[in-house]
Amino acid sequence: MVLRLLHATDAIFWLEITISIGLLYYLYRILPEKKWYTILIGIRILLFMLFIFLLLNPVLTINSEKESYLDWGIFVDNSASIKNHKMPSLNAIQSGLEELLDQLSEKNIAYQLYHFDASVNKRDGQQIDGSGLTTNIANLSLAIRKIEHTLSNAIIISDGIITEGNNHHLDFNKIRIPIHTIGIGKGSEMVDVSVQSIDVPTVVLKSDGVNVHAIIQSVGNIQDRLSVSLYHEKELLGSKHIRLMGFGSKKDINFRFQPKEIGKQRYEIRISSVEDEINILNNKQNFNLLVLKDKYKVAMITGSPNKNTSVLKRFLKENPRIEIDHFVRINGARFKPEIKS
């Protein structure tokens, strides 16, 4: 604990203190011998001296220390691309990971082990199997930021093939702990083509045309001409040829078709694969479409006709997608025309 003054004492300060003490002594001698009166005067003078002391801006600094132990964060890529390397193999990667963790344990270094692909999950065991479909590096940076207060540093073990996520470099710049990377695989970049997203309405009428907008993403050194097709079950509805540029670039594809059947229909967009592609499971993506009839049937039930009936009926008939049936109640349960049960 340290007490220091922001303003140094000077002659005026000590003069005020001396006057206060002298005034206290003087009043004590001349005032009547009433104890409560003397105490009251003394309290006032002491408060005055305290006010003078506060003018020096005293600062009281209290220092305390708290010791906490931080773990190492080990983040291992478990996406599908990790098992497609010929050199090193998945077994060799697994063996290297086990050796690294054993060395940390021998040196009594606490660590937290995570696997990441499309998401980041904490693991107790060391086994990796490459079961993830994609690698979302943006989710990894967000996960590290959430737990960085418990880590001394982070080690990322990955082949560096990113198939999902945006602006990950900016997110990693916000992390305040050291980040180390261990690369897996050869220096040559692996390739992948995927259907990243599909934009399509969920409900349409049978007579309407449907616009489908898909985004195709390519990763790696790709300059091939590929085919993108739209299927309804096993029926081919359309196909287009595109040329991809790779290196994370995206290509917009548009289809237009008219449904032939009503009800919930299943469609699929497929893209042909390229040589040495790391993951062909993401080369297709399904979407569902609810197809309704061309016209909606509306039953209009009224009692005795009035001016509102004709206005409402005319309004409904003006809509070309509405087919109206008008039932007029005569008495009791009788209608004209009759309502079939």
Beta strands, then each sheet from edge to edge (+ up, - down):
strand 1: 2-5
strand 2: 58-61
strand 3: 71-77
strand 4: 111-116
strand 5: 120-122
strand 6: 151-158
strand 7: 179-183
strand 8: 192-199
strand 9: 203-205
strand 10: 210-219
strand 11: 225-232
strand 12: 235-243
strand 13: 249-257
strand 14: 263-271
strand 15: 284-292
strand 16: 296-302
strand 17: 322-331
strand 18: 334-336
sheet 1: 1+ 2-
sheet 2: 5+ 4- 3- 6- 7-
sheet 3: 8+ 10- 13+
sheet 4: 9+ 15+ 14- 11+ 12-
sheet 5: 16+ 17+ 18-
end
